Amino acid sequence: MGTDVKVTGEGTKIYLKGVAPLDWGTGEMCEFAASLTRMLACVGEDVPYHTVMGVTGVAFRFSFGPELWNPGFYGFSGVASDVGDLIRRAFSAVGHEYGWRPTCNRADDLKRITESIDRGVAVMLRGHVVDASDWALVTGYAEDGNTLIGSSPYGGKDRFNGFDLMPDWHANTRETIVLGAKCPRPAPEEIHTDALKLAVRLMRTSADAEPYTGLNAYDMLISALRDEDYPEVAEREEDKPWFRYLCLLCYNMMLDDHKSAPAFLRDAAAALPTCSTELLQAAECYEQSGILRDQLDTILPGNFSQDAQRKVLDPAVREAFAQIILQIRDVEAVGIARIEKALGRAGVS
């Protein structure tokens, strides 16, 4: 157990004191990565958020599903088709075994959660246990497990000491991850090389195979902003202004994730000195991407006001948004090309 994390009892509640809550205000938008760093902190390990973002590809991806307009694509499961591989990459990079399990019967699920809490380690849980949460961090339980205590950046209405209460947790849980024993980590060169290859794959996927992935996804979004109809009144929910607005804000969050890329690429440059020049150049590209991302907030405010939602009906607003997306696409295309050149210099195909 980390020296700052203590198992604490208060009435019917057993919880971990000293765990930092999940908070989008920190700039940590990916719930999976933020939860993993806090779970590791419970055992005294300080793993940078950008490390998890890099090795899982979240720091580089821009991806939708079989259609364009869906806010759920921001979630961790939208990064790649094999999410299990992304989880494996994350735990391999931090040098830990892990126990992943889909939801089964409530008694067994509760047992593995409470056993982990009792030994001082938070649990990662996937599901809408707090509003529209993707992954949440479980840091305690109450009433013999009828209610879980934890954290989601959504912030539920039921709170305890700054954390969320999750009374109907099992009905909304899809899977859980508990931290396992330490295990050997691959060499830094291998960790970063594999991550860079993943970044290239996520951005270079063929348009014929997956048109809504990587650089192709930017093109599809730009085209939709410029060419699609945006009716003020629509029958289908996904055609309504508020829904398109929500989707664009969620896609902005994917771009927020790219702000982790520069730090990860600088770490990669240190681990792979023979191609550090190209990797540092790629980091500069992603720094520029982050600056451009922030300009989107001046075009489409994220305050969910009626005025902000109606801005998607304005062709001039959509064109301004599309112009920034195009610039992001172009600068990231250069960044990915630099990464490809670095991998070539390192002898990796």
N, C-alpha and C positions, 0 to 999 in steps of 0.2 A: 504494500500500500504506500502511496506517496505520502511524504511527511506532512503535507498540508491537507490531506484528505482523511477524514475521520468518520467512522460509522457512529451515528448519533441516534439516540432514542428519545422520542418526545410523545407521550401519550400512546396512541396506537400506531404512531409513525416511526419507521426505521428509515433513515436516509443518510446519504453521504454529504457531510459538511466540507466545504472547500473546493467543490467542483464548479468551474466557471459555466454559467448558462450559455446556451446557444443564442446568438444575437446578431442579426444582420447589420446592426450598427457598427460592428467591428470590421465590416467588409468581407466577412466569411459567409458567403451566400450558399455554398454547397453544404447541405445538412449532413451528408455522409462524411465528408472530410472533416468537418468541424466536430462531429460526434466522435470520430476515431481519435483525433488529437486529444480530446478530453478523456476518453477511456484510457488512453496510454498515460495521461497525466496522473491517473489514479494509482499507477504503479511506479510513479516517479520518473517517467520518461517524457522528455520534451521534444516532440517531433514537430517540425514546422508545418503549418497548414499547407504551404505551397508545395511541400514534398508530396503529400498525399494527392494534391490536385494534379501534379505533374505525372506521377507514376500511373494514375488512373486515366489520364487523358482528358480530364475535365477542364484543365487549363487551356486546352486547345480546341475542343470540339465546338461545332455549331451544327446542330442536328434536329430534325423534326421526325415525324413518323410517316405513315403512308399518306398523310395529308398535311396541309400547311398550318391551318388554324387550330391550334390546340395548346392551351397553356401548360398542360401536363408534360409536354416534351422537355421542360426544363429539368425534370427530376433525374436522379442518378441512373435510373433504368433506361433513360433515353440516350445515354452516352454511346452505347454500343449494343449489339444484339446479344452478346454473351456477357451479361453483368457478373456472372460468377467468376469469369476471368479477371474482371476489374477488381473484384474483392480480393481474389487471390494475389494479384499484383500488389495491392495496397499492403496486405499483411506480410507478404514476402519482403517488401522493401523496408518494413519497420522491424522485421525479425521476430515475428510472433506467430504461433499457431492460433487458430481460432475455431470456434464452434458455430457454424451456420445451420439454422434449421427453419424450415417453413412452419407456419402455425399448425399445431396439432391439437391435442386436447388441453384444456385450460389448466388442469392440475400439473401436467408435465411442463408446460410453458412457464407457469408461475414458479415451479420448483427451480428451474435453471436460472430464472431471473433473481429470485430471493437468495439463492446460494451465492450468486456473484456479488450481490449487494452486501451480503453478510461478510464476505471476505474483502470488502472495500473497493470493488471494481464496478463501475457503471456498465450498463448494457445498451447496445445499439438495437433499436427497434424500428422496423419499417412499417408504415401504415398511417392512415389519417386519424391518429389518436388525439391530436390537437389541431382542430380546424383541418386545413388541407396539408398537413405535415407530410413530408416525404420520408425522411428518417428523423427519429427523435432519440434523445438520450435519456435512459431510465436511471435515476439516481436514488430511488427509494420506493417504499411501498407502505400502504396504510391499511388498517382494517383487515389484517391477515391476507392482504393481496387483492382485496376487492377493488382497491384503488391503487394505481401506481403514481409515483412522484417522479417528475423528470423535467425535461426542457425541450422546447421547440421555439424557433424564431418567430412563429406565428403568435405565440402568447395566448393561451386560453383564458376563458373568463374565470375559471376556478384556479386560485393560486395559493401557494404556501411558501413563505420566505423567498419570494421571487421566482419560484419554480411552478410548473404546471401540475395540476391534479388531473389524472386520467381515469375516471371512474368506469368507463365502458371500454377499457383498453383491449380486451381480448377479441371482441367482435370486430375491431378495426385493425388488428395486427395481421400482417402478411408474413413476416419473418423476423427472426432475432439473430443477433451475433453476440457471443460471449468471448472474452479474451482468453486465449490459451497460454501455454508456456512459452518462454523464450526459445528461439531456434536460430540457427545461423542465418545471417543475411548474405545475399549475393554480394559480390564485390561492387563498389560504387560505379565502376566502369560498366558493369553489366546492367545494373539498375537503370542508369541513365541512358544507355544505348537502347535498351528495350523500350523505355518510355518514349524516346525520340522516334523510334520506329512506329510506335503506336500513334503518336501525334501525326506523323506523315500519313499513316493509313486513314485516320479519321478525317483528314482534310483533303485527301486525294482520291477518295472513293469514286468509282466511275459513275457518271450521271445516268448511264443505262441501268446500273444495278440499284443505286439508291439516290434518286435525284434530290432528296432533301437532306443530304449530308455534306458537311465540309464546305469547300468553296462553291460547290453546286447549290447548296442551301442558301448562301448569300444571293446568288443569282436569282433563285426562285422567289425569295422574299422581295428583292428589288423589283422584279417583274410584277409581283402581286401588288405592291404599293403603287406602281405606275399604271397598271393596265386593268386591274379588277374593278368591278362596280362596288361601291360602298353605299348601299341604300340606307336612307334614314330610318325607314320602317322595313323590317324583314320578317318572314315567317320562321326561317331556320335560326336557331339561337346563334350559331357560329357566324351568321351574316350580320348580326346586329352590331351597332357601333361599340357598345360597351364590351362585347366579347372580343372584337378585333383589338380594341385598346388594351384589354387585359393580356391578350397574347403578346402584343408588342412589348409590354412591360416585362413579361416573363422571358422573352427573347433577349431583352436588355440584360437580364440577370445572367444569361449565358455569356454575354460579353463581359460582364463584371468578373466572371470566373477567369477570363483571359488575363486579368491583372495579376494573377499568380504566375503567369508564364515567365516574366522577366527574371524573377528570383530563382525559379527552377532552372532556367537556361544558364544563369550565372553559376549555379551549383554544378550543372552539367559541364560547363567550360572548365571548372576546376578539376572535375573528375576525368575529363578527356582533354588534356592539355594539347594534344597534337591537332585538335580541331577547335581550339578555344576561340580563335578569331571569328570563325563563322558563327559559332554559338553566341558570342557576345553581340554580333551584328543582328542575329535573330532576336535577342533580348531587346535591342533598341527598337526593332519593328513592333514588338508587342507593347513596349512602353508607349509608342505612338498610337497603337490601337486603343489603349486605355484612355488616352487623352481624347481621342475621337469619340469613344463611347460616352464620355461625360457630356459631350456636346448634345447628345440625343435628349438629355433632360431639359435643355433649353427649348427644344422643339416640341416635345410631348411630355408635359409635367406628369410626375408619377403620384399625384395627390388624389386620384380617383374622383375628382370633382366632375360634375356634369359638363362643365365647360371643357375640361381636359378630355373627357371621353368623346365629346362631339368634334374635337379637332381632327379625328381620323376621317371625318367627312370632307375635309378641306383638301382639295388636290394639291394646293401649294404646300401645305404642311406635310403631306405624304411624299411629295417630291423632295423637300428638304431632308426628310428622314432617309429617303432612298439614297440621296447623294452622300450622306455620312456613312451609310451601310456600304456603299460602293467603295468609299475611301478605306474603310476598315478591311473590306475584302482584299483590296489591292495591296495594302501594307502587310496583311497577314500572308498573302500569296508570296511576297518577297521573303517574309520570315520563314515560311515552310521551305522555300527554295534554299535558303541558307542552311536550314537543318539538314536537308537532303545532301547538300554539298559537304557538310560536316561529317555525316555518316559515310559518304563516299571516301573522304579523306581518312576516316578511321577504318576503312576496309570493310564496311558493313553494307550489304545490299538490301 
